[in-house]
Amino acid sequence: MRPQVLIGSYFQEELVEKLIANTPEVDVIYRPELLPVPRFGADHRGNVRELTTEQMAEWRELLAKATIMLDFDWWEPQSWQEHCPCLEWIQAAQAGVGTRAKALGHTKGKVRITTAAGVHAKPLAEFALAGLLYFVRGLPRLEAQRREQRWPIGGSSTLHGMKALIVGAGGMGSEVARTLDFMGVRCDGAVRGLRALGDPFERSIALDDCNFGEYDIVVLACPLTEETTGLINRGKLAKMKQGAFLVNLARGPVIDQGALIDALSSGHLGGAVLDVADPEPLPAGHPLWDAPNLLLSPHNAANVDAENERIMELFIKNLRKHLEGEELINSYDPALGY
């Protein structure tokens, strides 16, 4: 039987045609009329449609014969063992799938999962740079001066010559390091255990051995695991340099959020740039909304127009490797959680 590839979330028609053209050995099944309605070009959640009884039956039939899925099932993903008896592999559309995979019961590796790690690296690196420049170059002050029609004499800081610690030196962390290196920032990489890192990292440091007081910038680009939950706690924040900057591109629970708010309110930190929060969505009245020196994105800094194209390129590469019996890119390890 030919592999049955079921697409589980929205992709543009031209990208589906590209998949079909590059993998003629498989049957590609794409039923956009059965999928959630995307709210923007690269939306892989969307608003669930109200399907007819016949449409719901069709989706169940497609799940039953799927051997490969591009993205998780939108309907009842926790019931994959019942609904997807033939499923061998899921190519996720997200980079961080550990929490979701665990919640859905993908703990024993019965179905192989590959992540979209690296796909979102460039837009997230751009967001990190934009946020750091926002504070370092004093953009809030400049905007206030414009509104108040003031023309004062003064100066600002520069990223050039600063030192950054990148916690998590995978695809995303490495792209952040390359971006900051171009701006003249020296970067060290903090990794699980200790392994060699090439350019643009100056040093590789075991996570347990990091001296947070050495750095002007700390960037979190690590997966959320038991080890990294609460990693940036009150003690580590206190050890950071006076006026240092914290960037979180990982997940909200990596930071003790109450301690972060206190560090911002006291002026100990110069600023924080967050693409994530805990919880999400952040409820009205939450103290993080009013924290000073904070740039907050509602976990959408990576949602750019080119995202679907990059995910599809990765899936095509992985599908070719799968068909040829080669090792897949970005395999998820249930034991490690990433």
Secondary structure, DSSP 8 states (H G I E B T S, - for coil): ---EEEE-S---HHHHHHHHHH-TTSEEE--GGGS-B-SSTT-SS-B-----HHHHHHHHHHHHH-SEEES--SS-GGGHHHH-TT--EEE-S-S--HHHHHHTT--S-SSEEE--TTTTHHHHHHHHHHHHHHHHTTHHHHHHHHHHT---------STT-EEEEE--SHHHHHHHHHHHHTT-EEEEEESS-----TTEEEEEEGGG--GGG-SEEEE-----TTTTT-B-HHHHHHS-TTEEEEE-S-GGGB-HHHHHHHHHTT-EEEEEES--SSSS--TT-GGGG-SSEEE--S-TT--TTHHHHHHHHHHHHHHHHHTT---TTB--TTTT-
